[in-house]
Amino acid sequence: MLTVFKKRPSIVVEAQKAKFKPNIIIQTLIFIVVFFASQLLVGIPIGIYSAVLTFRDGFSGNIPLDPLGNPTAEYIANIQNEMMLPSLILTFITTIVAILYCKLIEKRSLYSMGFVRKKAVTDYLIGAGLGVLMLGLALLISFLCGTVKYEGFVLGGGIGLLLLFLLGFILQGMSEEVLVRGYYMISVSARHSILLAVISNSVIFALLHILNNGIDVLPLINLTLFGIFASLYTLKTNSIWGICALHTTWNFAQGNIFGIRVSGIETPVTLFSFSLNDEGSLINGGSFGLEGGLAVTIVLVLGTIILLSMKGRGLDYELVDQGNNDKDNNVTPEIAATSDLATETETSADLATQTGTTADTATDMATETDTDTDIATENDTQTDANTDIDTDTNTQTDANVDADNDTQTDSVQ
């Protein structure tokens, strides 16, 4: 079950070719810089858009104020809802920043980040299906425990906005996985143990959500468990595509299909509506959403156990056919040479076996020929002896027998 911690998949082996491989402390500090740099780049257009909305509402006098003269909580919530979709879409900047760092600073290939072309579409579709399945299972557990109530179909005319949120979560799910798994985890595992890389990136992933609404101890535990699951999924599939899709549909299903908060964030459009009972918050997660409850804990633990029991792809330095740029050129010729040598050895062994068989056959034939000659000589001798017995005395017969024996001896020699 723990093979994934002992054998490195080929994307990690590829990452070991990096020119810059700092230790985990330096790597973590660099990660913090990369993360805040990406957030700053995302925040600039978001800040501008938010200022435009506020100026528009303020200019038209549409900003409701509380008794203290501050915008009401309802107005702030509406602004946050309007900012959510642009914020999701702009997360592609985080993906680009992580890739640029790995390419330009560490000198790593895209393959080492998990961007494997082989089975990319298949991995993505499977991951997408698993994301919906796992989140649906957590919802079912909460429902069976009586902590969730179905409110009905509520989409109305919001299909266009729903599809835009799907696009947003596709970009958002990829950005977090590329940043935390494709960059940080693989970089750490290139120099340190797989176990250390899995644990460290999972804790960091949980801490990235520390400021979300409704955060508590159990949500942090579940976020860490999701990080472990996502790490194992990436390593077992030897690819980043599947976990990107799973992360996407996990969030999209939770917020835009079932209408439940995503890590404490409420989405403005959903296909169905489910309400969470306050008294069942330990199971359903309460204000943080399903990710803050024991139902998700159960699903993630089961998912992790299943992953550990499955055979990984690309483990033990297994090469993946990705073209000349993706192959480990130092290993491939050795494998080919070994294969050729084995073939030549088998051929030589077969030839030796055939030669030995031919020699044995010739020996057997020669032995059979000698045996036939001896039998013929004995028959002739017996005939002569019988004739002499009929015509001569016992003494004559003895002489003839001696003569015949001499003749036989000469014949054998």
PyMOL commands that set and color helices and strands:
alter all, ss='L'
color gray80, all
select helices_A, chain A and resi 3-5+10-15+24-60+73-89+92-104+111-113+120-144+159-191+194-207+217-237+241-257+278-284+286-288+290-292+294-309+332-391+394-412
alter helices_A, ss='H'
color red, helices_A
select strands_A, chain A and resi 148-153+272-276
alter strands_A, ss='S'
color yellow, strands_A
deselect
rebuild
show_as cartoon
